[in-house]
Amino acid sequence: MTINFQKALGVHADALELRAERTRVLATNIANESTPGFTARDIDFASVLQERIDGDDGAALPGFSGGTAQYRVPFHPSADGNTVEIGVEQAAFSQNASDFQTSLTFINMKLRGLAKAISGQ
């Protein structure tokens, strides 16, 4: 009997993959804080994850290559056209890192449970 890890891990594997992509998007925003004309982007985590859950397993991640990353509207626009607000980006990055760790913890717990079941404990 084989183990289907996609079913065993549930939504957590998709959540982890999406959190990793969001980390890349937010890190790019932070790195381009002083680039004139750079437009900050973000991912609507809940809607993209819901698309994945609803069965669109092949749904493209919303990165920079043809995905559905959304542009962030600044609270205080800058004169040079850059929409990155470092405080907002750092807060989003920190929250995303915490959520990433939570997803990792859930996956770790699932894998430990599978290992116990396999070993007969």
N, C-alpha and C positions, 0 to 999 in steps of 0.2 A: 504494500500500500504506500502510495507516495503522498508527500505533504505538499499542498498548494500554499506556498508562502504568501501569495497575494491575498488569499482568503484568510489565512492564519493571522496576518498582520493587520488586516482590515484597512481602514482609512489612514492609519498612521504612516504607512509607507508613502502614500500620496502627499500627506501633510508635510512630511519631512522633505520630500523633493521640492514641494512648493515653497517651503520656508527657506531652503537653500537658494532657490532662485530669487526670492525676495531679498535675501541678504546681499546677493550680488547687485541687485538694482539699487538698494539703499547705499551700499558702499560706493557705487559709481556716483550717486548724488553727492555724497560727502566729499569724494575725491575731486569733484568739479565745482566745489563751493565758490571758487573765485574765477571760474571760466565765464567770460562775458557771453551772454546769450544762451547759456545752458539751461535747459528746461528739466526740472526735477520730475522724476517718474516714480510710480509706486504700483503695487499689485493689489487688487481687491481680492484678498485671500479667500474670504468666505464664498464669493461667487465662483471663483475658479475651482475651488475645492468641491463645491456643489456640482459643477459641471462634470468633474471627474467621478463623483459618486453616482450621478445620474446615468452613468454608463458610457460616457465619451472617453474611454480609456486612452485613446490616441490624441486627446486634446493637447494642443501645443501649449507649452508653458509660456506665460506672458513675458518673455524676455525682450531683448532688443531686436531679435531677428524674426520679425513677422508676428510676434505674439500680441497680446492685448494689454500691455502695460499702459497705465493711465498717467496722464500728466497731472502734476500736483499744482493746485492753485495757491499762490503765496498769500500769506496774511499781509505782508508788507513788501510790495514789489520793489526791486532795486532799479536804479537808473540804467544799469548796463544790460538789463533784460534777463539776468540770471534769476531763476525762481527758487534756488536752493536756500532754505533757511536752516542754518546748522543746528539750532536747538530742536526744531521739529524732526529733522533727519536723525539726530542722535537719539531722541526719544523713541522714534519708530524702530531704529536699529536695535536699541536695547530691549524693547518689548519683543521684537522678533527673535532675538537671541534667546530670551527667556522661554518663549514659546517653542523654539527649536529644541531646547534642552528638555522641555516637557514631552515633546514627541519622541525624543530619543529614550527617555525614561519608560514611556509606554511600550515602545518596541522592545527594549531590554527586558521588561517584565514578561511580555508575550513569549520571547525567545527562551527565557529561563523556564517558563511553564512548559513549553514544548520539549525542552531538554529533559525536564523531570518526567514528563509523560513517556518519552522515548526510552529513558533509562528504567522506567517502571517504578519510580518513587511515588 
